[in-house]
Amino acid sequence: MAVRGEFSSRIGFILAAAGSAVGLGNIWGFPTQVASNGGAAFVLVYLLLAFALAYPVLMAELVIGRAHRANMVDSLGQITRNPLGRLTGLWGCVTVSLILAFYAIVGGWMIAFFAESASRPVAPQAVGDWLTSYSLSTNLVFCALFLSLTSYIVLGGVKAGIERWSVRLMPTLFILMGVLIVYVSFQPGASEGWAAYLVPDFSVVLNPDLLIDAMGQAFFSMSLGVGTMLVYGSYMSKKEDLPTIGAAVALVDIGVAIIAGMLIIPAMYVALNNGVEIFSSTGDLIAGDQLIFTVLPALFNTIGPIGVVVSTVFFALMVIAALTSSISMLEVPVAYLSESRNLSRPKAVLIVSLIIFAASALIIFNFATLFGFVIALTTKYSQPLLGFALCIFAGWVWKRNEILAELKVSAPDMEQRLFWKIWPWYVKFVCPLVILLMFYRSVA
């Protein structure tokens, strides 16, 4: 078995784990959800639920990973001591690979739009049209490019690959977001966007559907359920205080989501001021891929020559957000093949990347049928059930004394801490029930 890597610093782990959680959903989904559901009041509810529900599950993954120093399959197998744990781990590897298969397509779009923006002053119009055409050739080329970038980073291992690039990419992401926020905030219409985002409307936050949506956003925005945090936890030093470092990861992830709102919502209202439609036929703010690839590019086109620069910076930001998540996804099956199947890291990266690209190509050639289906299958059905299974393993199967012993390695006073008095109960009873509630609501 290859020698396991380990994060060399606390900040390296925090940025890598937060980068895993900080994905495209934080930037194109959370902001419009906030603006449409009570503004700052929704943010407060989200903050409470993130620490009451998502943080305990994040801690379960980190503790399992660090205790067993292994990939998802072997870690869960050691807990259950029967095939059920290993099968659950394999299920997680398959799920995260399928998520990366469609995520790579979207990441490819981000690279294509970045290339179009950067080359617009010098490239022929035909080149720009091809880059933003969503054609088979464009999708295949840029999906392959995105997976190649992801593979290159993961190929370097934990220190030279994941940690090294996370420490570079995450600060760059913050800088780019800050620059864009300052620029957008001084544009006509931005003040209306800030009001929509920050002025609280407490009359809507007790709506049951909104509360469940906030629970879902809090839980799934942290990249939980598919083994990414478990694998990253397995690379964490035994010296690190797990509850503290887990809280830091949660804070960075939540912070990026909130900061993204400071950019996206004012930008949408600037677009509205410039004549761009930002509301759907139902009266809700446009979100998702239509926001990123239709509304905001239309805004960039209305602000003159500086629009090319702003567009280039924005899509560079989106590429970084996509990459920080994709490297953690690829690491889950790569860790399994390199540790359980004794493959070298280069061979494991190559095999997994080729399989995922084949799945992406299959989706591209059958886009209308498979793209939405794979997204629903993984994020709506498989990921919640995996999160439920991890709570069961951590709360009911794994022996409490073994969990305490792992936590006490870096925190001898753990038994006296409020965290230990609350967390085991939360992960055992509250989190599984909430996950099942969200799952039932999503499939009902």
N, C-alpha and C positions, 0 to 999 in steps of 0.2 A: 504494500500500500504506500502511496506517495505521502511524503511528510506534509502534515496539515499546516496551512498558513495561519497567521494570526494578525489582527490589526495591531499596528505598532503604537497607536496613541488613542486617547479617548476622543479627541476631536475628529480623528480619522473615522472611528466607528460611528460617531454621532452623525457626521456628514454623509457617510455611506448609507446608514440606515434611514436617515431622513430623506436622502435622495431616492431611495427605494420607494418610500411612501409618497414623495412629491412627484406626481405624475401629471399627465395631461388633464385628468379629471379635476385636480385642484385648481387648474387655471381656467378651464372652459365650462366646468359644471357648477362648482361651489359658488362663485360670485353671483351668477344669475339666480341661483336658488335662494341666496340671501336677499337679493334685491326684490324678489317676487314674494317673499314670505316674512315680512316684518322687519327687514333691514337689521339694524344692530340688535334688536330683540332676538332674532333668529341666531345671530352670532353668539349671544350669551347662552342660549339653549344648547347650541352646538358645542360650546366650550365645556359646559357642564357634562353633557353626555359623552364627550370625548374622553374625559378623565374618569367618569363613573363607569363606562362600559368598554370603550376601546382600549384604554390603557391597561386594564387587567388582562385582556386577551394578549396584548402586546407582551406583557410581562411573562405570560405563560409560554409563549414561543421562545423568548429570550432565555428563560430558565431551562427549558427542555434542551435547547441547543447547546448552551454552555455546559450543562451538566454532563451530557453524553459526548460532546466534542465530535459530532458526526453529522452526516447528512440527514434529511428528513426521514428516509426509509429506515436507516439503522437506528436513529434516535427513538422513533416511535416503536420499532421492534424491540428495543431494549426495555421500554416501559411496559409493554404488554406481555413480553416473553412468549408471544404466539404470533401466527401469521397475520392476525388482524391488524396489528400495528404496521407491519411492513406493507401490507396491501393498501392501507390508508396513505402511507408515505408515497407509494407508487401512484396512487390516485392523485395526490397533490402534484407530483412531477408531471403527470399527463395534463392536468388542469392548467398549471402555470405555463406549460409549453404551448397549449392551445391559446391561452391569453396572449402570449408573446407572438403567436402566429398572426393574429389580427392586429395586435399593437404595432408590429413591424410595418404593416401596411400603412397605418396612420403615421407612424414615425417617418416613413418614406415620403408621405405627402408633405410633412413639415420640411424635410430636406429639399424637396422639389420647389416648394414655395420660397424657401430661403434662397435657393439658387436663382430663381426667377427674379427676386427682388435685388439680389446682389449684382446680377448680370444685366439688368434692365437698361442701364445707361449705354451699354456697348453691344449687347447681343441683338441680333435681328428679331423682329416681332414673332417670326415663326418659331424661334427657339423658346421664347416666353410662353407662347400658346401651347407648345408641346409639354413644357414643364408643368403647366397647370391644367392639363387636359384630362387627367385621370384615365388615360388610355391604358391598354394592356401593357404596352411597352414601357410607359412611364411608371406604372405601378410595379412591374417586375424589376426594373432597373433600380429604382430608389428603395424598394423593399430590400433587395439584395444589398444595397449600399448601407442601409441602416443596420441590417444584421451583421454586416462585415465590421462596421464600427463597434457594435456591441461585442462581437466575438474578439476583436483585437484587444479591447479593454479586459475582458474576462480571461483571455489567454495569459495575461501577465500575472494572474494569481491574485491573492488577497492584498499583499503590500504593494507590489509593483504595478498591479492592474486596478483593482476595485478601489482600494484606498487612495492610491496616487491620483487617479482621475476624479474621484469624488471630491477630494480636497481642492482640485482645480475647478471642477465644473460647478459645484454648489455656490462658492463665493461669486463666480462669474454670473450665475443665475440671479443672485441677490443684487449685484451691481446693475445688470441690465434692467431688472424690474424697477430699481430705484430711479434710473435715468428716465425710463419711459413714464413712470408715475409723475415725476416732476414736469416733464414736457406736456403730458396730456392734461394735467391739472390747470395749466395756464391757457387752455384752449376754450373758446366759447362753447357753453353747454355743459362743461365739466362740473360746475357747481350743482346742477340738477342731479347729475350722477352721484356726486358725493352725498347729497341729501337722500336719494333713494337707497344708498348703501348704509349710511350711518344713522339716519334718524329712525329711532325705534318705533314700531307699531305693535304694542303689546296685545292688541285685541285679537291677533291671529295666532299667537304662539302656542295657545292651548288647544288648537285644532289637532285632533288625534292623528290625522294623516300627516300633518306637518311634523309632529313629534316623532312619528315613525320614520319619516324621511330623514330627519335630523339624526336619529339613531343610526340609520343606514349609512349616512354620509360620515358620521364620526367613526363607525366601525371599519368600513371598507376603505376610507381614505388613507388609512395607515398601512395598507398593503398586508392585511392579515388574512390568515386562513390557507395560504398556498405554500407556506414554508420559507418564504424569503427572509423573514425576520428570524426564524428558527435557525437557518443556515448561517446568517450573519452572526447570530448569538453564539454559534459554535466556534466562531473565529475570535471571540472576545476574550480578553485576558481575564484570568481568575482573580486579578487584583481589583477589578472594577466593581463598584457598588451598583448592583443591578437595578434596584428601584430608582436610584437617582439618575442613572444613565438612560433608563427607559423613559423617565419623565422628560429628560432633555430631548430625546428623539420625538416624543409626542408634541412637545412645545414647538420645535422647529417645523414639524409638519403642519401643525395648526397655524403657526405664524405665516408660513408660505401661502396657505389657502387664504388667510385674511388679507395679506399683502396683495395677492392676486386680485382680490376684489377691489382694492384701491386703484388698480390699473384698469381692469376690464369694464367695470360699471361706469366710471366717468368716461372712458373711451366710447362706450356705446351711446351715451347721451351726447357726446361731441359728434358722433356719427349722425344722430337724430337731428342735431342742430344744423348739420351740413346736408340734410335731405335724404339720409339713408334710413330705410325702414328697419327698426330694431324690435318690433313686436310681431308675434306670430298671429295667425288668424283667430286664435283663441284669446288674444289680448295679453299673453305672457311674453316676457322677454325671450328673445331667441337665444338658445344655448347650444352647446355641443359643436359638432363639426360645421354646422351652418353658420354659427357665430364666427368661428376661426377662419373659415375659408370663403365666406361671402360678406358678412357684415363688416368685419375689420379691414379686409382688403379694399372694400368700397370706401371706407373711411380714409385709408391711406391715399387713395386716388384723389380725394377731395382737398388735400392739404398742400398741394403744390410740390415743388421739387424735394422739399424735406421729407415728403411722404415715402420716397424710396429708401431713405436712411432709416426712418422709423419702422418701415416694413421689414427691412433687413434685420434690424436689431430685434424686433418682435419675434420673427421666425427663428432667429438664432436662439432666443430664449426658449421657444417651444421645442427645438431640437434637443437642447440641454435637458429640459424637463423629461422628455421622452427617454433619453439615453440613461439618465440616472435611475430610472425605473427598470429599463430593459436589462441592464447588466445584472441586477439582482434576480430577475426572473430567469435569465440564462444560467446563472450560477446554481440554481436548485437542481436541475437534472445533471449538470456537469459535475457537481459535487458527488452525486450518487454514482455516476459512471466511474469517476476517478477513484472513489473510495471503495465502493461495494464490488465493482467489476474490475478493479485494478488496471484501469486504462490510464495512460499518461494524460495529463491535462490537455496538451495539444490535440491528441486524438479524440478525447471526450468532447472538447469544444467543437471540433470539425464535425463529428457525427451528429451531435445535437443540433448544431446550426443548420446542417444540410436537411435534417428531418423537419425542422421548423420552417425552413424556406420552402420545402416541398408542400407543407401544409398551407403556407401563405399563398403559394402559387395556385394550389387547388381552390382556395377561397377566391383569389383574383379571377380565375377562369370561370367561376360560378358565383360571382359576386352577389347578384340579386338574391340568390337562394341561401348562400352559406354565411355571408358576413354577419348579418343580424342574428342568424341561428347560433353561430359559434359564440358571439358575445353573450346572448341570453343563456346558452348552455353553461358557460363558464362562470359568468359574474352573477347571474340570477339564480342559478340552481346549484352548481358545484361548489363555488366558493363559500356560500353561507353554510352548506352542510359540512364542509371541511373545517370551517371555524367552529361549528358545533362539536365536531369530533375532537378537535384539539382541546376544547374546554372539558370534555368528558375525560380525556386521557389525563389532563393536568389536575382536574378536580376530583375524579372518582377512581381512576386506575392507578396512577402513580402514587406511591406511598408518601404520606404527608411528611414523615420524618426525613425521607430522602430529599424532598424539596427544601425543607428547612436547612438541612446540612449543606446543600449547594448554596443557598443564600448566605449562610453564616461564614462561608469561605472568605468572603470579602467584607462581611458585616457581622462580627461576632455578637453584636447586641440586637440581632434581628428579632428575637422573641419579644423584646420589649417595645418594638416599634409599632406604631399605629398601622403601618402597611401590612404587617404579618397578621394583625388582629382582624383586618378587613378583607384582604385580598383572597385568601383561600375560600372564604365563604362566597365572595362575589363570583369567582371563577367556577365554583361548584354549582351554585344555584341561579344567580341572577343572569349571568351572561348566556348560558344555554337557553334559558327561557326567552330572553330578548331576541336571540338569534332565530329561534323557532318562530317567534311572533313575526319578525321581519320576513322570514322565508314564507310563512303561510300567507302573509299579505301580498307578497310579490307573485305568488302562483295562483292565488284565489281568483 
